[in-house]
Amino acid sequence: MKVLIVLAAILAVAAAQWGYPYYGRYAPNTASQTSNANSGNGGTSVATGTANANRNWRAPNTALQTSNANSGFGGTSIASGTANANRYWREKRSPQRYPYYGNYAPNTASQTSNANSGYGGTSIASGTANANRYWREVSEVVPSVDITVDPEV
């Protein structure tokens, strides 16, 4: 009986780890990616291949701030520049709350490519990722329109 309990515990641990080869149990998003950087929905422009992003609603790994990957809260690892992403947690720490389009606050920590590390993430050669998930995925971005009525007319 004890042997069965031990075997069941080992199998449970192995099954829990299965499918999560990345640090912190992040699983990659293997869906093919196309450039979406200039669309109204935001997104990340990747030249070719697959975005090795992160899964579900998992928060980004902030260790040494080398990559924020594409967790549920957004963020992108880029080889140079700064990720203009990472809403929600980070916007609360921005001195200017909403300096970017779509009310996204920037992550101003220096970024390096982390695509080949255990942390996953998308590597972009250069530039800035005007990114990512949350509001832009769940609804269309509708630009605000200021309508002023002139009482003289």
N, C-alpha and C positions, 0 to 999 in steps of 0.2 A: 504494500500500500504506500509506504514511504517513497519507494522507487517511482511509483506512478505519479505521486505528487511532485517529486523533483523533476521528472521528465515533463510534466505538464507545465511547470514553471519555466523550464528552459525553452520549451516550444512557445510559450506566451511571449517571452522576451524576444525570441528570434522573430516571431511574427510581427511584433510591434515595431521592430527595426527594419523589416523588409520594405523595400521601396523608398527608403530615405537614405541615400548614399552620401548626403551632404551634411555638413556640420549643423547641429541644432535640429536635425530631422527635417531639413528642407528638401523637398523633392523638386526636380527641375520641371519647367514647363517646356515640353518638346514640340509644341505646335509650331508650325512654320510661321515666320514673322515677315511682314512686309513693312515698308516705310509708312508711318502714320504721323510723322512729326508735323506736317503742315496741315493736317486736317483739323476740323473743329473739335474732334474728340481727343486731341493730344496724342500721346503715345510716344513710342521710342522708334527712331529710325535705325534700322540695322541693315548693313549693306547686303549681306547674304547669310544664309545658314539659319540657325535656330537660336532663339533667345534662351539662355540657360538661366531662366528666372526662378523665382521662388513661389511657393505654393500657398493657396488658400488665404487665410487672414493672418498668417504669421508675421510678426513684426520684424523689421529689418535687423540684421546683425550690425551693431554699432561699434564693435571692437575695432579700435584704431581707425575707424571711419574709412576703411579702404573700399568698402562697397556697401551700398544700401540695397542692391539687387532690386528685384521687382516683387516685393512682398505685397501683401494686401494694402499696405500703406504707401506704396510707390517708392520711387528712387531708382537710380540707375548708376552702375559703375561705368565710368568713362576714363579713357587713358589720360586725358588732360582736361582741364577746365573744371567747371562746377556743375553739379546736378541741380537744375531748377525744378525741384520736385518736393516730395516728402511732406505732404500735407498732414494735418491732424496733430500728431505729437509735436512736430517741429515748428509748425506755424505759431504755436503758443509761446515759443521762445524767440521769435523774431522781433526785433525792435520795431520794424515796420510790418504790421501784420499781413498785409496782402499786397506786396509790391509787384506780383506777377499776374499775368492773365489767368483768369479762372480761380482767383483767390488762393493760389498756391504760394506758399512761402518757400524761399530758397534754403537749401542746405549749403552753407558756405564752407563747410569743412573741405579741405583739399581731398581730391579723389584720385585714386589710381585704379588701373584695370585689375579686376579681380576675377576675370572670367575663368581662369584655369585653376583657381584655388578651390579649396573645399567649401568655400562660402557661396559658390555659384555666382550668378549675376551676369549681366550683359556687358560686353566690352564694346565701346564705340571708339573709333580711332582718335577723333578730336572733336572739339566743339562742346556744345551744351545740350543736355537733354531737356527739352521743354515738356515735361512728362506728367504724369502717368495715370494711375488708376483712380479709384473711388468715385468721385462725382462724374468724371468724364466717361467712365465706362457704364455707369448706371443711368445716365440721362444725357440728352443732347445739350451742348453748351449753347445757350440762347443769349446773344449779346443784349446788354441792357440798352434801352432806348429812352432818352430824355425827351419827353413830349411837353412842351410849354405852350399854353394857350394864351394868346394875346387878347386881353379884354377889349382892346380898341377895335378889333376886327369884327 
